[in-house]
């Protein structure tokens, strides 16, 4: 009887979580980006997601990050310019695939301040009971900061959109955009973009950290200070906060 019980539990566990992939182009990369001057061509190659615990979780490097709204794959491109007035225009869409999901897309969750605190489940119920597509636009631009005399903006492209009314995702095979605004250059490699510099300290040391934080800012880093009196002092608290910043920050760590 025990063997049968174990077999049933394994079977239920197997059925509770399974991964699916939608392959559009023969490439190992999730997305590919081609650039000619200010014109960008974003191609979707494959989308992978897991249906688990009554929700759909996408496997991706970048995601949308609005708390309580669907956590969908995104493409982010850092752009350097002589002015902060950078604009992005979607020029064309080539091909799209509609996929019906068994479960709704998991919403973005806010970082938990301390591991000991109870996790509040963030969900925009008004959206999830609507037929509104998200994101409403396929592209946007976010001003990220100023580095070595240049303005840094992040171009966001959303090749995957979600409609909770019929529980479907729309995947665009290709999106062509134009970036304008006195652009010096746009990098397709995040390694060339400015990095975020994290400082973890206690509340009592904050007055002594400000000069060092200003110094790192002048070097071109985007500095963020984590206060252990707020996020928690345990290693697990600090690790969870850093992981949350890694997952949701516009600026790479």
Buried (B, 14 or more C-beta within 10 A) or exposed (E): EEEEEEEEEEEEEEEEEEEEEBEBEEEEEBBBBEBEEBEBBBBBBBBBBBBBEEBBBBEBEBBBBBEBBBBBBBBBBBBBBEEBEBEBEBEEBEEBBEBEBEEBBBBBBEBBEBBEEEEEEEBBEEBBEEEEBBBEEBBBBEEBBBBEEBBBBBBBBBBBBBBBEEBBBBBBBBBBBBBEBEBEEBBEEBEEBBEBBBBEBEEEEBEEBEEBBEEEBEEBBBBBBBBBEEBBEEEEBBEBBBEBBEBBBBBBB
